[in-house]
Amino acid sequence: ATGLQAKQLAERYWLDVSYVRGMLTAQIEWLTATADRIASGDIPWDGPAVPDPAPQKDQDTTR
């Protein structure tokens, strides 16, 4: 945005640049934090996507 400011363009003409920069910054921060959590083991990355259900106990004990 500094080059655009040097050209003295009104801010309304480069708001989208500011928005895109903010979004990219947020995405980079999220990706970095998520990668760090995976690397530390805070988010397990192995095993099944859905854990096996607990075994069902047979409730009919009269047989």
All heavy atoms as TSV, in Angstrom:
chain	resi	resn	atom	element	x	y	z
A	1	ALA	N	N	0.827	-1.189	0.000
A	1	ALA	CA	C	0.000	0.000	0.000
A	1	ALA	C	C	0.863	1.242	0.000
A	1	ALA	O	O	0.389	2.302	-0.367
A	1	ALA	CB	C	-0.935	-0.010	1.206
A	2	THR	N	N	2.131	1.130	0.383
A	2	THR	CA	C	2.999	2.297	0.456
A	2	THR	C	C	3.191	2.928	-0.918
A	2	THR	O	O	3.151	4.145	-1.054
A	2	THR	CB	C	4.376	1.921	1.046
A	2	THR	OG1	O	4.155	1.279	2.297
A	2	THR	CG2	C	5.236	3.133	1.251
A	3	GLY	N	N	3.362	2.096	-1.954
A	3	GLY	CA	C	3.510	2.622	-3.309
A	3	GLY	C	C	2.258	3.344	-3.761
A	3	GLY	O	O	2.324	4.383	-4.428
A	4	LEU	N	N	1.107	2.807	-3.394
A	4	LEU	CA	C	-0.147	3.467	-3.741
A	4	LEU	C	C	-0.303	4.778	-2.978
A	4	LEU	O	O	-0.800	5.761	-3.516
A	4	LEU	CB	C	-1.331	2.550	-3.449
A	4	LEU	CG	C	-1.401	1.280	-4.294
A	4	LEU	CD1	C	-2.496	0.358	-3.779
A	4	LEU	CD2	C	-1.645	1.622	-5.753
A	5	GLN	N	N	0.125	4.782	-1.726
A	5	GLN	CA	C	0.055	6.014	-0.946
A	5	GLN	C	C	0.970	7.070	-1.545
A	5	GLN	O	O	0.628	8.251	-1.562
A	5	GLN	CB	C	0.430	5.748	0.513
A	5	GLN	CG	C	-0.633	4.951	1.255
A	5	GLN	CD	C	-0.171	4.478	2.616
A	5	GLN	OE1	O	1.018	4.294	2.843
A	5	GLN	NE2	N	-1.123	4.260	3.509
A	6	ALA	N	N	2.135	6.639	-2.044
A	6	ALA	CA	C	3.065	7.586	-2.645
A	6	ALA	C	C	2.465	8.223	-3.889
A	6	ALA	O	O	2.779	9.363	-4.223
A	6	ALA	CB	C	4.378	6.891	-2.999
A	7	LYS	N	N	1.588	7.499	-4.574
A	7	LYS	CA	C	0.920	8.052	-5.763
A	7	LYS	C	C	-0.248	8.958	-5.373
A	7	LYS	O	O	-0.902	9.524	-6.233
A	7	LYS	CB	C	0.421	6.917	-6.653
A	7	LYS	CG	C	1.540	6.118	-7.278
A	7	LYS	CD	C	0.978	5.025	-8.157
A	7	LYS	CE	C	2.135	4.221	-8.755
A	7	LYS	NZ	N	1.673	3.175	-9.650
A	8	GLN	N	N	-0.518	9.050	-4.081
A	8	GLN	CA	C	-1.569	9.904	-3.538
A	8	GLN	C	C	-2.961	9.522	-4.026
A	8	GLN	O	O	-3.823	10.386	-4.199
A	8	GLN	CB	C	-1.265	11.385	-3.818
A	8	GLN	CG	C	0.023	11.845	-3.162
A	8	GLN	CD	C	0.324	13.306	-3.420
A	8	GLN	OE1	O	-0.255	13.932	-4.297
A	8	GLN	NE2	N	1.247	13.839	-2.658
A	9	LEU	N	N	-3.163	8.236	-4.244
A	9	LEU	CA	C	-4.498	7.762	-4.591
A	9	LEU	C	C	-5.370	7.805	-3.342
A	9	LEU	O	O	-4.903	7.543	-2.245
A	9	LEU	CB	C	-4.452	6.326	-5.108
A	9	LEU	CG	C	-3.845	6.115	-6.493
A	9	LEU	CD1	C	-3.706	4.625	-6.773
A	9	LEU	CD2	C	-4.697	6.781	-7.552
A	10	ALA	N	N	-6.617	8.132	-3.537
A	10	ALA	CA	C	-7.544	8.132	-2.412
A	10	ALA	C	C	-7.642	6.711	-1.849
A	10	ALA	O	O	-7.597	5.730	-2.584
A	10	ALA	CB	C	-8.919	8.619	-2.865
A	11	GLU	N	N	-7.787	6.616	-0.541
A	11	GLU	CA	C	-7.799	5.306	0.122
A	11	GLU	C	C	-8.872	4.382	-0.437
A	11	GLU	O	O	-8.684	3.169	-0.512
A	11	GLU	CB	C	-8.014	5.484	1.628
A	11	GLU	CG	C	-7.955	4.182	2.389
A	11	GLU	CD	C	-8.074	4.363	3.891
A	11	GLU	OE1	O	-8.274	5.497	4.364
A	11	GLU	OE2	O	-7.975	3.340	4.590
A	12	ARG	N	N	-9.977	4.925	-0.881
A	12	ARG	CA	C	-11.059	4.078	-1.395
A	12	ARG	C	C	-10.614	3.247	-2.594
A	12	ARG	O	O	-11.206	2.228	-2.902
A	12	ARG	CB	C	-12.288	4.916	-1.742
A	12	ARG	CG	C	-12.094	5.864	-2.910
A	12	ARG	CD	C	-13.366	6.673	-3.172
A	12	ARG	NE	N	-13.190	7.598	-4.259
A	12	ARG	CZ	C	-12.803	8.855	-4.114
A	12	ARG	NH1	N	-12.565	9.352	-2.898
A	12	ARG	NH2	N	-12.658	9.636	-5.158
A	13	TYR	N	N	-9.556	3.675	-3.287
A	13	TYR	CA	C	-9.081	2.938	-4.460
A	13	TYR	C	C	-8.182	1.764	-4.092
A	13	TYR	O	O	-7.907	0.922	-4.920
A	13	TYR	CB	C	-8.355	3.871	-5.432
A	13	TYR	CG	C	-9.284	4.860	-6.079
A	13	TYR	CD1	C	-9.264	6.201	-5.718
A	13	TYR	CD2	C	-10.210	4.442	-7.028
A	13	TYR	CE1	C	-10.136	7.113	-6.304
A	13	TYR	CE2	C	-11.087	5.346	-7.620
A	13	TYR	CZ	C	-11.041	6.674	-7.245
A	13	TYR	OH	O	-11.915	7.568	-7.816
A	14	TRP	N	N	-7.708	1.715	-2.862
A	14	TRP	CA	C	-6.857	0.593	-2.489
A	14	TRP	C	C	-7.334	-0.125	-1.236
A	14	TRP	O	O	-6.597	-0.887	-0.611
A	14	TRP	CB	C	-5.391	0.995	-2.392
A	14	TRP	CG	C	-5.067	2.215	-1.589
A	14	TRP	CD1	C	-5.053	3.489	-2.029
A	14	TRP	CD2	C	-4.692	2.272	-0.197
A	14	TRP	NE1	N	-4.706	4.344	-1.010
A	14	TRP	CE2	C	-4.473	3.618	0.121
A	14	TRP	CE3	C	-4.531	1.312	0.788
A	14	TRP	CZ2	C	-4.100	4.029	1.396
A	14	TRP	CZ3	C	-4.161	1.729	2.059
A	14	TRP	CH2	C	-3.952	3.069	2.350
A	15	LEU	N	N	-8.597	0.059	-0.874
A	15	LEU	CA	C	-9.162	-0.682	0.256
A	15	LEU	C	C	-9.095	-2.189	0.026
A	15	LEU	O	O	-8.838	-2.954	0.963
A	15	LEU	CB	C	-10.615	-0.271	0.496
A	15	LEU	CG	C	-10.824	0.994	1.310
A	15	LEU	CD1	C	-12.303	1.337	1.351
A	15	LEU	CD2	C	-10.263	0.852	2.703
A	16	ASP	N	N	-9.322	-2.624	-1.199
A	16	ASP	CA	C	-9.282	-4.066	-1.474
A	16	ASP	C	C	-7.889	-4.636	-1.227
A	16	ASP	O	O	-7.752	-5.767	-0.762
A	16	ASP	CB	C	-9.771	-4.376	-2.891
A	16	ASP	CG	C	-8.967	-3.689	-3.972
A	16	ASP	OD1	O	-8.378	-2.628	-3.696
A	16	ASP	OD2	O	-8.936	-4.213	-5.103
A	17	VAL	N	N	-6.848	-3.870	-1.495
A	17	VAL	CA	C	-5.480	-4.327	-1.233
A	17	VAL	C	C	-5.292	-4.513	0.271
A	17	VAL	O	O	-4.729	-5.513	0.723
A	17	VAL	CB	C	-4.446	-3.330	-1.803
A	17	VAL	CG1	C	-3.031	-3.719	-1.401
A	17	VAL	CG2	C	-4.570	-3.237	-3.310
A	18	SER	N	N	-5.788	-3.578	1.048
A	18	SER	CA	C	-5.698	-3.661	2.498
A	18	SER	C	C	-6.470	-4.880	3.012
A	18	SER	O	O	-6.005	-5.594	3.897
A	18	SER	CB	C	-6.257	-2.378	3.118
A	18	SER	OG	O	-6.304	-2.476	4.506
A	19	TYR	N	N	-7.639	-5.127	2.441
A	19	TYR	CA	C	-8.459	-6.278	2.834
A	19	TYR	C	C	-7.728	-7.587	2.525
A	19	TYR	O	O	-7.639	-8.473	3.375
A	19	TYR	CB	C	-9.806	-6.244	2.110
A	19	TYR	CG	C	-10.626	-7.491	2.307
A	19	TYR	CD1	C	-11.339	-7.702	3.473
A	19	TYR	CD2	C	-10.662	-8.481	1.321
A	19	TYR	CE1	C	-12.078	-8.859	3.664
A	19	TYR	CE2	C	-11.397	-9.626	1.508
A	19	TYR	CZ	C	-12.103	-9.818	2.672
A	19	TYR	OH	O	-12.827	-10.965	2.858
A	20	VAL	N	N	-7.217	-7.725	1.334
A	20	VAL	CA	C	-6.523	-8.953	0.932
A	20	VAL	C	C	-5.302	-9.178	1.826
A	20	VAL	O	O	-5.041	-10.297	2.268
A	20	VAL	CB	C	-6.130	-8.909	-0.560
A	20	VAL	CG1	C	-5.190	-10.053	-0.915
A	20	VAL	CG2	C	-7.374	-8.952	-1.424
A	21	ARG	N	N	-4.585	-8.134	2.129
A	21	ARG	CA	C	-3.409	-8.258	2.992
A	21	ARG	C	C	-3.821	-8.736	4.387
A	21	ARG	O	O	-3.186	-9.607	4.975
A	21	ARG	CB	C	-2.673	-6.931	3.086
A	21	ARG	CG	C	-1.407	-7.027	3.890
A	21	ARG	CD	C	-0.576	-5.760	3.773
A	21	ARG	NE	N	0.703	-5.973	4.385
A	21	ARG	CZ	C	1.172	-5.237	5.379
A	21	ARG	NH1	N	0.477	-4.236	5.862
A	21	ARG	NH2	N	2.354	-5.488	5.877
A	22	GLY	N	N	-4.902	-8.177	4.923
A	22	GLY	CA	C	-5.400	-8.606	6.225
A	22	GLY	C	C	-5.832	-10.062	6.227
A	22	GLY	O	O	-5.559	-10.805	7.174
A	23	MET	N	N	-6.520	-10.484	5.173
A	23	MET	CA	C	-6.965	-11.876	5.076
A	23	MET	C	C	-5.779	-12.830	4.965
A	23	MET	O	O	-5.753	-13.886	5.606
A	23	MET	CB	C	-7.912	-12.051	3.884
A	23	MET	CG	C	-9.241	-11.340	4.047
A	23	MET	SD	S	-10.177	-11.840	5.507
A	23	MET	CE	C	-10.529	-13.527	5.101
A	24	LEU	N	N	-4.799	-12.482	4.154
A	24	LEU	CA	C	-3.608	-13.331	4.013
A	24	LEU	C	C	-2.848	-13.430	5.330
A	24	LEU	O	O	-2.378	-14.510	5.700
A	24	LEU	CB	C	-2.697	-12.804	2.905
A	24	LEU	CG	C	-3.218	-12.996	1.488
A	24	LEU	CD1	C	-2.327	-12.265	0.487
A	24	LEU	CD2	C	-3.321	-14.462	1.128
A	25	THR	N	N	-2.746	-12.329	6.052
A	25	THR	CA	C	-2.073	-12.337	7.351
A	25	THR	C	C	-2.792	-13.269	8.315
A	25	THR	O	O	-2.164	-14.084	8.999
A	25	THR	CB	C	-2.008	-10.912	7.932
A	25	THR	OG1	O	-1.251	-10.088	7.038
A	25	THR	CG2	C	-1.349	-10.894	9.298
A	26	ALA	N	N	-4.126	-13.190	8.356
A	26	ALA	CA	C	-4.912	-14.059	9.235
A	26	ALA	C	C	-4.745	-15.525	8.838
A	26	ALA	O	O	-4.623	-16.404	9.700
A	26	ALA	CB	C	-6.384	-13.654	9.199
A	27	GLN	N	N	-4.747	-15.814	7.543
A	27	GLN	CA	C	-4.593	-17.193	7.074
A	27	GLN	C	C	-3.219	-17.743	7.441
A	27	GLN	O	O	-3.103	-18.895	7.877
A	27	GLN	CB	C	-4.820	-17.275	5.572
A	27	GLN	CG	C	-6.264	-17.042	5.173
A	27	GLN	CD	C	-6.445	-16.958	3.666
A	27	GLN	OE1	O	-5.491	-16.800	2.910
A	27	GLN	NE2	N	-7.688	-17.053	3.235
A	28	ILE	N	N	-2.188	-16.950	7.282
A	28	ILE	CA	C	-0.830	-17.386	7.625
A	28	ILE	C	C	-0.731	-17.662	9.117
A	28	ILE	O	O	-0.143	-18.668	9.536
A	28	ILE	CB	C	0.216	-16.345	7.171
A	28	ILE	CG1	C	0.311	-16.341	5.645
A	28	ILE	CG2	C	1.576	-16.612	7.805
A	28	ILE	CD1	C	1.080	-15.174	5.071
A	29	GLU	N	N	-1.318	-16.788	9.949
A	29	GLU	CA	C	-1.294	-16.998	11.395
A	29	GLU	C	C	-2.024	-18.286	11.766
A	29	GLU	O	O	-1.550	-19.064	12.594
A	29	GLU	CB	C	-1.915	-15.808	12.119
A	29	GLU	CG	C	-1.042	-14.562	12.071
A	29	GLU	CD	C	-1.746	-13.328	12.640
A	29	GLU	OE1	O	-2.897	-13.444	13.135
A	29	GLU	OE2	O	-1.131	-12.253	12.590
A	30	TRP	N	N	-3.192	-18.537	11.150
A	30	TRP	CA	C	-3.960	-19.751	11.443
A	30	TRP	C	C	-3.180	-20.997	11.015
A	30	TRP	O	O	-3.100	-21.974	11.760
A	30	TRP	CB	C	-5.314	-19.706	10.732
A	30	TRP	CG	C	-6.162	-20.900	11.048
A	30	TRP	CD1	C	-7.018	-21.050	12.097
A	30	TRP	CD2	C	-6.211	-22.131	10.311
A	30	TRP	NE1	N	-7.602	-22.302	12.059
A	30	TRP	CE2	C	-7.124	-22.987	10.976
A	30	TRP	CE3	C	-5.580	-22.591	9.166
A	30	TRP	CZ2	C	-7.409	-24.272	10.518
A	30	TRP	CZ3	C	-5.862	-23.875	8.720
A	30	TRP	CH2	C	-6.771	-24.697	9.402
A	31	LEU	N	N	-2.617	-20.963	9.813
A	31	LEU	CA	C	-1.851	-22.113	9.320
A	31	LEU	C	C	-0.646	-22.397	10.201
A	31	LEU	O	O	-0.358	-23.554	10.525
A	31	LEU	CB	C	-1.403	-21.878	7.875
A	31	LEU	CG	C	-2.489	-21.997	6.818
A	31	LEU	CD1	C	-1.991	-21.471	5.482
A	31	LEU	CD2	C	-2.957	-23.434	6.691
A	32	THR	N	N	0.056	-21.362	10.617
A	32	THR	CA	C	1.227	-21.528	11.473
A	32	THR	C	C	0.830	-22.136	12.815
A	32	THR	O	O	1.455	-23.091	13.289
A	32	THR	CB	C	1.933	-20.180	11.686
A	32	THR	OG1	O	2.339	-19.665	10.415
A	32	THR	CG2	C	3.152	-20.317	12.577
A	33	ALA	N	N	-0.237	-21.601	13.420
A	33	ALA	CA	C	-0.702	-22.121	14.710
A	33	ALA	C	C	-1.172	-23.568	14.572
A	33	ALA	O	O	-0.880	-24.409	15.438
A	33	ALA	CB	C	-1.822	-21.240	15.263
A	34	THR	N	N	-1.882	-23.883	13.512
A	34	THR	CA	C	-2.375	-25.243	13.308
A	34	THR	C	C	-1.223	-26.214	13.072
A	34	THR	O	O	-1.198	-27.314	13.636
A	34	THR	CB	C	-3.385	-25.278	12.147
A	34	THR	OG1	O	-4.456	-24.385	12.457
A	34	THR	CG2	C	-3.940	-26.671	11.934
A	35	ALA	N	N	-0.264	-25.838	12.259
A	35	ALA	CA	C	0.911	-26.688	12.017
A	35	ALA	C	C	1.683	-26.915	13.309
A	35	ALA	O	O	2.145	-28.037	13.578
A	35	ALA	CB	C	1.807	-26.063	10.953
A	36	ASP	N	N	1.805	-25.878	14.137
A	36	ASP	CA	C	2.489	-26.023	15.422
A	36	ASP	C	C	1.737	-26.998	16.331
A	36	ASP	O	O	2.348	-27.810	17.020
A	36	ASP	CB	C	2.630	-24.673	16.127
A	36	ASP	CG	C	3.638	-23.751	15.454
A	36	ASP	OD1	O	4.427	-24.234	14.603
A	36	ASP	OD2	O	3.634	-22.542	15.769
A	37	ARG	N	N	0.400	-26.924	16.344
A	37	ARG	CA	C	-0.409	-27.828	17.177
A	37	ARG	C	C	-0.276	-29.269	16.705
A	37	ARG	O	O	-0.234	-30.194	17.509
A	37	ARG	CB	C	-1.868	-27.392	17.173
A	37	ARG	CG	C	-2.091	-26.081	17.918
A	37	ARG	CD	C	-3.546	-25.694	17.946
A	37	ARG	NE	N	-4.289	-26.684	18.725
A	37	ARG	CZ	C	-5.574	-26.934	18.565
A	37	ARG	NH1	N	-6.287	-26.268	17.666
A	37	ARG	NH2	N	-6.183	-27.841	19.304
A	38	ILE	N	N	-0.217	-29.475	15.392
A	38	ILE	CA	C	-0.033	-30.827	14.850
A	38	ILE	C	C	1.352	-31.338	15.232
A	38	ILE	O	O	1.504	-32.471	15.696
A	38	ILE	CB	C	-0.244	-30.851	13.326
A	38	ILE	CG1	C	-1.722	-30.569	12.995
A	38	ILE	CG2	C	0.207	-32.185	12.736
A	38	ILE	CD1	C	-1.989	-30.307	11.525
A	39	ALA	N	N	2.372	-30.491	15.059
A	39	ALA	CA	C	3.744	-30.894	15.362
A	39	ALA	C	C	3.923	-31.220	16.850
A	39	ALA	O	O	4.679	-32.130	17.204
A	39	ALA	CB	C	4.718	-29.794	14.944
A	40	SER	N	N	3.214	-30.511	17.722
A	40	SER	CA	C	3.357	-30.745	19.169
A	40	SER	C	C	2.536	-31.934	19.648
A	40	SER	O	O	2.676	-32.352	20.797
A	40	SER	CB	C	2.925	-29.493	19.936
A	40	SER	OG	O	1.508	-29.351	19.918
A	41	GLY	N	N	1.663	-32.471	18.787
A	41	GLY	CA	C	0.818	-33.587	19.186
A	41	GLY	C	C	-0.501	-33.147	19.793
A	41	GLY	O	O	-1.316	-33.973	20.190
A	42	ASP	N	N	-0.734	-31.845	19.890
A	42	ASP	CA	C	-1.991	-31.330	20.433
A	42	ASP	C	C	-3.173	-31.763	19.563
A	42	ASP	O	O	-4.270	-31.995	20.064
A	42	ASP	CB	C	-1.913	-29.799	20.525
A	42	ASP	CG	C	-3.085	-29.190	21.260
A	42	ASP	OD1	O	-3.614	-29.839	22.187
A	42	ASP	OD2	O	-3.466	-28.060	20.922
A	43	ILE	N	N	-2.940	-31.866	18.259
A	43	ILE	CA	C	-3.932	-32.395	17.326
A	43	ILE	C	C	-3.356	-33.696	16.773
A	43	ILE	O	O	-2.429	-33.663	15.968
A	43	ILE	CB	C	-4.222	-31.410	16.161
A	43	ILE	CG1	C	-4.761	-30.080	16.675
A	43	ILE	CG2	C	-5.204	-32.043	15.174
A	43	ILE	CD1	C	-4.951	-29.036	15.580
A	44	PRO	N	N	-3.872	-34.849	17.212
A	44	PRO	CA	C	-3.346	-36.119	16.698
A	44	PRO	C	C	-3.570	-36.226	15.190
A	44	PRO	O	O	-4.621	-35.842	14.685
A	44	PRO	CB	C	-4.160	-37.176	17.450
A	44	PRO	CG	C	-4.769	-36.470	18.616
A	44	PRO	CD	C	-4.917	-35.040	18.204
A	45	TRP	N	N	-2.595	-36.730	14.484
A	45	TRP	CA	C	-2.671	-36.809	13.028
A	45	TRP	C	C	-2.657	-38.243	12.525
A	45	TRP	O	O	-2.561	-38.505	11.345
A	45	TRP	CB	C	-1.520	-36.009	12.406
A	45	TRP	CG	C	-1.847	-35.565	11.028
A	45	TRP	CD1	C	-1.313	-36.049	9.863
A	45	TRP	CD2	C	-2.793	-34.566	10.642
A	45	TRP	NE1	N	-1.858	-35.413	8.788
A	45	TRP	CE2	C	-2.779	-34.481	9.236
A	45	TRP	CE3	C	-3.656	-33.736	11.340
A	45	TRP	CZ2	C	-3.580	-33.612	8.520
A	45	TRP	CZ3	C	-4.451	-32.862	10.625
A	45	TRP	CH2	C	-4.405	-32.811	9.233
A	46	ASP	N	N	-2.753	-39.200	13.439
A	46	ASP	CA	C	-2.800	-40.594	13.013
A	46	ASP	C	C	-4.010	-41.257	13.653
A	46	ASP	O	O	-4.685	-40.665	14.483
A	46	ASP	CB	C	-1.513	-41.334	13.385
A	46	ASP	CG	C	-1.210	-41.248	14.869
A	46	ASP	OD1	O	-1.908	-40.525	15.600
A	46	ASP	OD2	O	-0.260	-41.900	15.317
A	47	GLY	N	N	-4.301	-42.452	13.227
A	47	GLY	CA	C	-5.463	-43.161	13.744
A	47	GLY	C	C	-6.690	-42.891	12.890
A	47	GLY	O	O	-6.645	-42.152	11.910
A	48	PRO	N	N	-7.800	-43.519	13.275
A	48	PRO	CA	C	-9.022	-43.396	12.472
A	48	PRO	C	C	-9.630	-41.994	12.570
A	48	PRO	O	O	-9.436	-41.287	13.554
A	48	PRO	CB	C	-9.959	-44.431	13.092
A	48	PRO	CG	C	-9.483	-44.574	14.504
A	48	PRO	CD	C	-7.998	-44.359	14.455
A	49	ALA	N	N	-10.356	-41.628	11.533
A	49	ALA	CA	C	-11.037	-40.331	11.546
A	49	ALA	C	C	-12.157	-40.312	12.566
A	49	ALA	O	O	-12.418	-39.303	13.203
A	49	ALA	CB	C	-11.585	-40.011	10.153
A	50	VAL	N	N	-12.817	-41.462	12.716
A	50	VAL	CA	C	-13.897	-41.607	13.688
A	50	VAL	C	C	-13.513	-42.753	14.605
A	50	VAL	O	O	-13.264	-43.866	14.141
A	50	VAL	CB	C	-15.243	-41.907	12.990
A	50	VAL	CG1	C	-16.346	-42.116	14.008
A	50	VAL	CG2	C	-15.604	-40.813	12.009
A	51	PRO	N	N	-13.460	-42.496	15.923
A	51	PRO	CA	C	-13.080	-43.586	16.822
A	51	PRO	C	C	-14.100	-44.719	16.795
A	51	PRO	O	O	-15.278	-44.499	16.537
A	51	PRO	CB	C	-13.025	-42.930	18.196
A	51	PRO	CG	C	-13.570	-41.563	18.055
A	51	PRO	CD	C	-13.729	-41.263	16.592
A	52	ASP	N	N	-13.620	-45.942	17.070
A	52	ASP	CA	C	-14.520	-47.097	17.150
A	52	ASP	C	C	-15.529	-46.863	18.269
A	52	ASP	O	O	-15.159	-46.388	19.344
A	52	ASP	CB	C	-13.731	-48.372	17.432
A	52	ASP	CG	C	-12.868	-48.780	16.248
A	52	ASP	OD1	O	-13.249	-48.444	15.103
A	52	ASP	OD2	O	-11.831	-49.423	16.467
A	53	PRO	N	N	-16.780	-47.204	18.026
A	53	PRO	CA	C	-17.770	-47.035	19.100
A	53	PRO	C	C	-17.492	-48.013	20.239
A	53	PRO	O	O	-16.903	-49.073	20.035
A	53	PRO	CB	C	-19.105	-47.343	18.413
A	53	PRO	CG	C	-18.752	-48.168	17.228
A	53	PRO	CD	C	-17.365	-47.743	16.808
A	54	ALA	N	N	-17.928	-47.639	21.426
A	54	ALA	CA	C	-17.760	-48.531	22.578
A	54	ALA	C	C	-18.596	-49.782	22.355
A	54	ALA	O	O	-19.679	-49.709	21.781
A	54	ALA	CB	C	-18.199	-47.814	23.846
A	55	PRO	N	N	-18.090	-50.932	22.779
A	55	PRO	CA	C	-18.867	-52.175	22.583
A	55	PRO	C	C	-20.210	-52.084	23.315
A	55	PRO	O	O	-20.282	-51.582	24.436
A	55	PRO	CB	C	-17.985	-53.260	23.177
A	55	PRO	CG	C	-16.840	-52.584	23.839
A	55	PRO	CD	C	-16.852	-51.144	23.466
A	56	GLN	N	N	-21.244	-52.551	22.661
A	56	GLN	CA	C	-22.584	-52.549	23.251
A	56	GLN	C	C	-22.752	-53.751	24.158
A	56	GLN	O	O	-22.444	-54.864	23.769
A	56	GLN	CB	C	-23.643	-52.565	22.143
A	56	GLN	CG	C	-23.619	-51.369	21.222
A	56	GLN	CD	C	-24.039	-50.100	21.935
A	56	GLN	OE1	O	-24.920	-50.114	22.760
A	56	GLN	NE2	N	-23.395	-48.995	21.598
A	57	LYS	N	N	-23.240	-53.529	25.353
A	57	LYS	CA	C	-23.515	-54.632	26.273
A	57	LYS	C	C	-24.886	-55.193	25.950
A	57	LYS	O	O	-25.814	-54.460	25.661
A	57	LYS	CB	C	-23.469	-54.145	27.724
A	57	LYS	CG	C	-22.111	-53.739	28.183
A	57	LYS	CD	C	-22.133	-53.341	29.647
A	57	LYS	CE	C	-20.750	-52.948	30.097
A	57	LYS	NZ	N	-20.734	-52.575	31.513
A	58	ASP	N	N	-24.980	-56.522	25.984
A	58	ASP	CA	C	-26.265	-57.168	25.734
A	58	ASP	C	C	-27.165	-56.922	26.937
A	58	ASP	O	O	-26.864	-57.347	28.049
A	58	ASP	CB	C	-26.066	-58.663	25.500
A	58	ASP	CG	C	-27.368	-59.333	25.062
A	58	ASP	OD1	O	-28.345	-58.623	24.804
A	58	ASP	OD2	O	-27.369	-60.567	24.990
A	59	GLN	N	N	-28.248	-56.203	26.720
A	59	GLN	CA	C	-29.127	-55.841	27.837
A	59	GLN	C	C	-30.127	-56.934	28.161
A	59	GLN	O	O	-30.743	-56.917	29.206
A	59	GLN	CB	C	-29.816	-54.525	27.525
A	59	GLN	CG	C	-28.820	-53.441	27.260
A	59	GLN	CD	C	-29.260	-52.107	27.799
A	59	GLN	OE1	O	-30.380	-51.948	28.240
A	59	GLN	NE2	N	-28.373	-51.146	27.759
A	60	ASP	N	N	-30.299	-57.904	27.270
A	60	ASP	CA	C	-31.257	-58.994	27.514
A	60	ASP	C	C	-30.508	-60.142	28.165
A	60	ASP	O	O	-29.891	-60.962	27.503
A	60	ASP	CB	C	-31.899	-59.428	26.208
A	60	ASP	CG	C	-32.994	-60.447	26.419
A	60	ASP	OD1	O	-33.303	-60.760	27.587
A	60	ASP	OD2	O	-33.540	-60.931	25.413
A	61	THR	N	N	-30.540	-60.212	29.484
A	61	THR	CA	C	-29.801	-61.252	30.221
A	61	THR	C	C	-30.681	-62.447	30.569
A	61	THR	O	O	-30.267	-63.320	31.323
A	61	THR	CB	C	-29.192	-60.668	31.514
A	61	THR	OG1	O	-30.266	-60.125	32.296
A	61	THR	CG2	C	-28.172	-59.606	31.197
A	62	THR	N	N	-31.916	-62.486	30.032
A	62	THR	CA	C	-32.821	-63.589	30.360
A	62	THR	C	C	-32.639	-64.786	29.453
A	62	THR	O	O	-33.245	-65.808	29.661
A	62	THR	CB	C	-34.282	-63.129	30.314
A	62	THR	OG1	O	-34.568	-62.665	28.999
A	62	THR	CG2	C	-34.551	-62.053	31.343
A	63	ARG	N	N	-31.864	-64.705	28.432
A	63	ARG	CA	C	-31.694	-65.817	27.493
A	63	ARG	C	C	-30.622	-66.760	27.921
A	63	ARG	O	O	-29.613	-66.586	28.361
A	63	ARG	CB	C	-31.373	-65.305	26.101
A	63	ARG	CG	C	-32.543	-64.576	25.517
A	63	ARG	CD	C	-32.212	-64.202	24.114
A	63	ARG	NE	N	-33.144	-63.156	23.714
A	63	ARG	CZ	C	-33.215	-62.690	22.519
A	63	ARG	NH1	N	-32.420	-63.128	21.591
A	63	ARG	NH2	N	-34.067	-61.777	22.202
